[in-house]
Structures are given as structure tokens and as C-alpha cells.
Amino acid sequence: MLEIRQENKNDYDEVYKLIRTAFETAEHSDGNEQDLVVALRNSDSFIPELSLVAVKDNKVVGHILFTKIKIGNHEELALAPLAVLPEYQKQGIGSKLIEEGHKIAKKLGYDYSIVLGSEKYYPKFGYIPAIQYGIQAPFEVSNENFMAVKLNDTDTEIKGVVQYAKEFGI
């Protein structure tokens, strides 16, 4: 039985190790994803309701974090990072974390989420090249890897360059 719930302080050490382990074999990683999560938790961009864990057999096996970003005058979300322990990958855990995160984000009133990630993975959750919404990355990146999803049926159109939390170091 898989449970998706909000992360709490008791999860922090386990989540740190999980992220480090999950990104050890990742194709694109700077090796600092776990430290980024620690820094983001202590930032103004942190939204506790959007730091989620997947728990299976009383063990934290996955984590996802959405934090605040700015696009023009709009406050929206960045999905980063998503991590699942290697032995639990390809079981739909990442999908469940993303879907629950999107559901909560909608309830909280966010209209867009952006992600820098695999063009083979994220489109199944509605992510398309962000440039199609007029959203631009603040760094050089392939359009197919810098994506956005519209979370709400809103007429709000946003255009501009993403301003990440300073903790991202961008």
C-alpha cells in the first residue's frame, strides 16, 4: 500500500538520503539535489503542503518538491526535484507524487508549474515546452526539456523569464 502525504520534520533525514541515492545514477545531476531541498525548506519559496513523500511499508521511497517562482508579476511553481529510490522506480510512484502535487497546487490557486526534465517523462502529465506559454528559462536549455503545465482552466496568460528562488543559484 502506497501513501502520499505531506513531508514532516521527522522525514528530513530519510528524504535527504533518498534524494542523494536517487540522483547517484541519474543521467542529469549535479549531485547537490539533496542540499538544494534543505536550502529550499528554509527559504521564502517553500510551501509545506507541496513537499510530499511516498511511503511504502513504513519507508519513505519517494519525494517531490514544488517551490514558488516568479514569472513576470505572477507567482507560480517549479517542480524540483522529484526523487524515487532506484529499487522503487518504474512502479508509478513518481507519477502519483506528481498527480497529488498538481491536485494540491490547483487547490492552493497556482496556475502553472514548470520543470526542467526529461521530454520523455513529463509530457504524460501535461507538460509541454514552456515557450509555448511564453515562459522562458533564465539559462540556456533545450525547449523540449524546459516545460510547463497549466494547472487551472484560467484565462490568465503569463509571459516572461522564470525567476527561481535564490537557493537554486541561477
C-alpha positions as CSV (number, residue, x, y, z in Angstrom):
1,M,0.0,0.0,0.0
2,L,1.4,3.3,-1.1
3,E,0.6,6.5,0.9
4,I,1.3,10.0,-0.4
5,R,1.4,12.6,2.3
6,Q,2.9,15.9,3.3
7,E,6.5,15.7,4.4
8,N,7.2,16.5,8.1
9,K,10.4,17.2,10.0
10,N,10.7,13.5,11.1
11,D,11.2,12.7,7.4
12,Y,14.0,15.1,6.7
13,D,17.0,12.7,7.2
14,E,15.4,9.9,5.3
15,V,14.4,12.2,2.4
16,Y,18.0,13.6,2.3
17,K,19.4,10.1,1.9
18,L,16.7,9.1,-0.6
19,I,17.4,12.1,-2.9
20,R,21.1,11.5,-2.7
21,T,20.6,7.8,-3.6
22,A,18.1,8.5,-6.3
23,F,20.3,11.0,-8.1
24,E,23.6,9.0,-7.9
25,T,22.6,7.2,-11.1
26,A,20.7,10.0,-12.7
27,E,21.6,11.0,-16.3
28,H,21.5,14.7,-15.4
29,S,22.5,15.6,-11.9
30,D,24.9,18.0,-10.2
31,G,25.0,15.8,-7.1
32,N,23.6,18.6,-4.9
33,E,19.8,18.0,-5.2
34,Q,19.5,16.9,-1.6
35,D,21.3,20.0,-0.4
36,L,19.0,22.2,-2.6
37,V,16.0,20.7,-0.9
38,V,17.4,21.5,2.6
39,A,18.1,25.1,1.4
40,L,14.6,25.4,-0.2
41,R,12.9,24.2,3.0
42,N,14.5,27.2,4.8
43,S,13.5,29.7,2.1
44,D,10.6,32.0,1.4
45,S,9.8,29.9,-1.6
46,F,9.0,26.8,0.5
47,I,5.3,25.6,0.5
48,P,5.0,22.9,3.2
49,E,1.8,21.5,1.5
50,L,3.8,20.9,-1.7
51,S,6.7,18.9,-0.2
52,L,5.3,15.4,-0.4
53,V,6.6,11.9,0.4
54,A,5.6,8.5,-0.9
55,V,5.6,5.9,1.9
56,K,5.5,2.2,1.3
57,D,5.9,-0.4,4.1
58,N,6.7,2.4,6.6
59,K,9.6,3.5,4.5
60,V,9.9,6.8,2.6
61,V,10.5,5.7,-1.0
62,G,9.8,8.9,-2.9
63,H,9.8,12.7,-2.6
64,I,8.6,15.7,-4.6
65,L,9.0,19.4,-4.0
66,F,7.2,22.3,-5.7
67,T,8.5,25.8,-4.7
68,K,7.5,29.3,-5.6
69,I,8.9,31.1,-8.6
70,K,8.1,34.4,-10.3
71,I,7.2,34.8,-14.0
72,G,6.6,38.5,-14.6
73,N,4.3,39.6,-11.8
74,H,2.9,36.1,-11.3
75,E,3.8,33.6,-8.5
76,E,3.8,30.1,-9.9
77,L,5.6,26.8,-9.2
78,A,8.7,24.9,-10.1
79,L,8.8,21.2,-9.7
80,A,12.3,20.3,-8.4
81,P,13.3,17.7,-7.5
82,L,11.4,14.5,-7.9
83,A,13.2,11.5,-6.5
84,V,12.3,7.8,-6.1
85,L,14.6,5.2,-4.6
86,P,16.1,3.2,-7.5
87,E,14.6,-0.1,-6.4
88,Y,11.1,1.5,-6.4
89,Q,11.3,3.2,-9.7
90,K,9.1,2.2,-12.7
91,Q,6.2,1.4,-10.3
92,G,4.2,4.6,-10.8
93,I,5.4,6.3,-7.5
94,G,6.8,9.4,-9.3
95,S,3.5,9.6,-11.2
96,K,1.4,9.5,-8.1
97,L,3.6,12.2,-6.4
98,I,3.2,14.5,-9.5
99,E,-0.5,14.0,-9.7
100,E,-1.0,14.6,-6.0
101,G,1.2,17.7,-6.2
102,H,-0.7,19.1,-9.1
103,K,-4.0,18.5,-7.3
104,I,-2.8,20.4,-4.2
105,A,-1.3,23.1,-6.3
106,K,-4.6,23.7,-8.0
107,K,-6.4,23.9,-4.6
108,L,-3.8,26.5,-3.5
109,G,-4.6,28.6,-6.6
110,Y,-1.5,28.1,-8.6
111,D,-2.0,28.2,-12.4
112,Y,1.3,26.9,-13.8
113,S,4.1,24.6,-12.8
114,I,7.4,24.4,-14.7
115,V,10.0,21.7,-14.7
116,L,13.5,21.1,-16.2
117,G,13.4,17.5,-17.0
118,S,13.0,14.6,-19.4
119,E,11.0,15.3,-22.5
120,K,10.0,11.6,-22.5
121,Y,8.6,11.6,-18.9
122,Y,6.9,14.9,-18.1
123,P,4.7,15.3,-21.1
124,K,2.4,12.4,-19.8
125,F,1.4,14.8,-17.0
126,G,0.5,17.6,-19.4
127,Y,3.9,19.4,-19.5
128,I,4.7,21.0,-22.9
129,P,7.7,23.2,-23.9
130,A,7.3,26.3,-21.7
131,I,8.0,28.6,-24.6
132,Q,4.5,27.6,-26.0
133,Y,3.1,29.6,-23.0
134,G,5.6,32.4,-23.4
135,I,7.6,31.2,-20.4
136,Q,11.3,31.4,-20.8
137,A,14.2,29.8,-18.9
138,P,16.8,32.1,-17.3
139,F,19.6,30.0,-18.7
140,E,20.4,28.1,-22.0
141,V,18.4,25.0,-22.3
142,S,16.6,23.0,-25.0
143,N,13.0,24.0,-25.3
144,E,12.0,20.3,-25.1
145,N,13.5,20.0,-21.6
146,F,12.2,23.2,-20.1
147,M,8.5,22.6,-19.8
148,A,5.3,23.9,-18.2
149,V,1.8,22.7,-17.4
150,K,-1.3,24.8,-17.0
151,L,-2.9,23.6,-13.8
152,N,-6.1,25.5,-13.8
153,D,-8.6,26.4,-16.6
154,T,-7.8,30.0,-16.3
155,D,-7.6,32.8,-18.9
156,T,-4.5,34.1,-17.0
157,E,-1.7,34.2,-19.5
158,I,1.8,34.8,-18.2
159,K,4.8,35.6,-20.3
160,G,8.4,36.2,-19.2
161,V,11.6,34.8,-17.9
162,V,11.3,32.5,-14.8
163,Q,12.9,33.9,-11.6
164,Y,13.9,30.9,-9.5
165,A,14.4,31.1,-5.7
166,K,17.9,32.3,-5.0
167,E,18.7,28.9,-3.4
168,F,18.8,27.4,-7.0
169,G,21.9,29.5,-7.6
170,I,20.6,30.6,-11.0
